[in-house]
Amino acid sequence: MGSRGDGGIFLNCNQERISVGVHKKLEAVKEQLAGVRLVLVRPKYGENVGAAARVAHNMGIRQLVVVADELPEQAAMAKLATHHAKELIDGLLQVPTLAEAVAPCSWVVGTTARQGRRRFFLENPRHMVEDLLPKLAHNRVALVFGPENQGLSNSEIELCNATVTIPTADFASLNLAQAVGVICYELFGTLMATTGKPPATPTLASSRVLAALYDELEESLRAIGYLKETDLGQWRHNLSHFFNRIGLRAREVKYIRGICRQVRWLAAGRPDREDS
C-alpha cells in the first residue's frame, strides 16, 4: 500500500510539473502570436465568420479584421463563435479594403486554391509556417482568406508577401472556417513543438510603407520616361511581387526613396544634389 501511495504521489507531482510546463509554453506561444491578425475578405456568411473566429481563437489568434462594406449578421457570427470567441467578434475591426486591413503589417500571407501566371511561389502550410516563425518576434503578420465563392483577386494577391495553398486529395476548395483551422493549427502546433526561440528577422517595412515606395518609384520612372501607360499594371505587379517576396527592411525603403528623390531632381533639369 505504501509503495502504491508513493507512486501515486510521484505521478501526481509529475503531472503537476507537466501541467505547469504546458501552461508556461502556452503563454509563450500566445505572446508570439500577439502580432498576428486573421483577415477575412468579403465573407458572405456570418456563420463562416463565427466558425473561423472560434477556431482562430482556439489556436491563439486574438485579432480579427473583416474587409467588407457591410458586416454579415451579428447574431449569426456570434452563434458559431460561441462564448469562447465572443471577444473576437465583439472586437473585430471592419475596413473597406484589404490594403487598409494589412497596412500596419510587415508580412502578409494570402491563402489561395487558384493558380495562374500572376500567382507565383505557392507554398504548403508547413513550409509557409517555417518561413514565418522568425518574423513573429519583430513584425506584425496578417493571415488573409478570400471570399467563399471566388477567393482572393489578383490585385489582392499582390499585397501578399507569400501565398499558401492547402493540398487536398480531390476538390481543391475548402470551407472558409476549415481553411482557417488548417493554417492556424499549423502555426500554433509548430510553435508548441518548437524548443527555444528561432533567429529573429529584423523589423520589415510595413505594407503601408511599401505602397508609398511603389508610388514614389512610379513617379520617378515616369519622370525619366521609363514607364509607359500601357506598361504600368504589369510593371507594378512585377515590382511589388519582387519586393514583397524578399521582404525589405524599413531603412532599405528609406534608401530607395532617397534615390528616387534624386532621380526626379535631375529629371527636372536641376543637376545640383537635393538634400535628403
N, C-alpha and C positions, 0 to 999 in steps of 0.2 A: 504493500500500500504506500509505504514511504517513498519508494523509488518511483512509483507511478505519479505520486503527488509532485515529486521533484521534477519529473519530466514535464508534467503539466505546467508547473511554474516556469520552467525553462522555455517551453513552447510559447507560453503567453508573453514572456519577455521578448522573445524573438519576433513575435507578431507585432508587438508594440514598436520595436525598433524599425521593422519593415514599414509599418504604418507611418511612423514619423518620417522615415526616409522618403516614402512616396509623396507625403504631404509637402515636404520641402522641394522635391522635384517638381511637383505640380505648380507650386508658387513660382518657381524659377521659370517654368515654361510659360506661365501666364504673363510674367514680366517680359519675356522675349516676344510675346505676341501682342504686346500693348500697342505697338505701332502699326498693326495690320488691320485693314478695313475690308469688309466684304461689300462689293459694289454690284448691285443688280440693275441692269439696264432695261428700262421699259418692260418690267414684268407685267403679264396680263392678268394673273390671278392672285388674289390676296392669300389664298391657301398656300400657294407656292412660296410666297414671301415669308409667311409664317413658318412653314416647314423648314425653309432654308435658314431662317433666323435661329430656329431651335437647334438644328444640327451644328451650325456655326458656334452657337453659344456653348454647346456641349464640348466643342473642341477648342475652347479658349478664346474665341474671337469676340471682341466686345464693341466693335464699331460696325454699323450698318448704314450704307448710303444707297438710296434708291434714286435712279435717274428717271424722271417722269414729269410730265406736265401736271398730272393728277395721280395721286396715290390710289392703289386698289382699296377696296372696302376695309376699313379699320377692324371691324368685327371679325372678318374672315382671316385677316393676318393674325390677330390676337388668339383666335381659337386654335390654330395649328401651331402657333409658337408655344402655347401653354404658359402657365405662370412662370416656368423656369426661364424662358427667354423674353418675358414681358418687357424687361428693361431695354432690350434691343429694339423692340417695336416702338415703345414709348419714346425712345431717344434717337430714332432714326433721322438721318439728315436727308432731305429731299432737295435735289438740284435739277435744273433743266437739261444739262448736257454732261456727257462723260468727261469732257475737258475740265469742267468745274469739279467733278467728283474726284478726279485724280490729281488736281492742281498741286496740292501740298506733298504729293508722294514722289519719291525718288526712284521707285521700282514698281512697275505696273505689269501684272501678269494677266493676259487675256485668255479665256478658255474658248475653244472653237472645235467643231467637228468638221468644218469645211476646209477644203484645200484649194489652192489656186496659185497663180503666178505672184500674187501680192501677199501671200501668206507663207512666209519662209520660216525655217527653223522650228517646226513644231516639235515640242518635247513631250515625253510622257511624264506623268505626275511625279514619279520618283526622281528622275533627273532634274526636273524643274525645282523640286524642293532642295536637292543637294546644292544647286547653284544659288538658291535663295537664302539658305541659312546664314552665310557670313554677312549678308546685307541687313539682317534684322537688328543688329546692335545699334547702328547709327543712321538708319534710313526708315522712312515711313513707306509702307508697302500696301498696294491695292490688289486684291484678287477680284477680277472682273468677269461677270457672267452676263451673256446677252439674253434677249427675249426668247421665250419658249418656242416661238414659231419660226424664227429665222436666225437667231444668234447675232453675233456682233458684225457690224458692217465693216467694209474695208477701211473706211475713214476712222472708225473706232479702233480697229486693229493697229493703225498707225500710231496710236497713242500708247501702245504697249511696248515694254522693253523685251518681253518674252511672251510666247504663246504656248499653250499646253493643250493637248488633246487626250482624252481618256480612251485607251484601247478597249474595244469590245469585240466579241466573237461574231456578232451579227449586225443588227441595226445600230448605226453609229450614234444616234441621238439619245440622250438620257433626259429624264425628268429634271427640272431645274434643281430641286432640293437634293436629288440623288447626286447630281454632278457636284454641287456644293459640298455634300458629305464626303465624296471621294477625295476631293482636293484638300479639304480642311483636315480630314483624318490623316492623310499622308503627311501633311505638315506637322500636326500635333503628335502623331505616332513617331515620326522621325526625331522630333525634339525630345520626346520622352525617352527614346532609346539612345540618345547621344550622351556620351560622357565627356565632361569638360566643355569648354567653350571653343567653337571654331574660330579661326583667324577672322577678325572683323574687317569688312570692307569699309573704307573711309566714306564719309558723307558724300553722296552723289547729288548732282543737280536735280532739282525738282522738276516735275512736268511743266509747271508754270514758267520756270526759268528757261527750260528748253524751248518752249513755244516762243518766248521773246527772242531767243537766239535765232530760231528759224526765220522769224520776221526780219531780223536785222541782216542776216545773210542774204535773204531775198532782195532786200533794199540795196545792199552793197553790190550784188551781182547784176542787178538791173542798172545800177549807176555806171558800170563799165561795159554794158552792152552784152554781157554773157548770157543772160536769160531772155528767152522769147516767151511771149504769152502762151504759145502752144506747148511749150516745154514745162510750164510751171507745175502742173499737177504731178507729173511723173518725177520731176526733179525733187520736189518736196517729199514725195513718198520715199524715194531712194535715200535722200539725205537723213530724214527722220529715222528711217529703218536702221541706217548705219550707226548714227549716234545713240539711238535707243538701245541697240544691241550691245555696244561696247560700254555704255554707262559712263558719261562724263562727270567729272568732279566739278563742284561749283567754281573753283578757281580756274579750271581749264576753260570753262564757259567765259569767264571774265577775260582771259587772254584772247580768245577768238573774237569776242565782241570788240576788244580794243583794236584788233587788226581790221575789223570791218569799218570802224570809225576812220581809220587812216586811209582805207581804200576810198571811202566816199569823199574824204577831204581832197585827195589827189584827183579823183574823177571830176570834182567841181572846179578844177583848174587852179587849186591853191597848193603849190608844191611844198610850202612850209609845213612842218610836222604839227599836227593838232595835239594839244595836251590831253592825255588820257584822263 
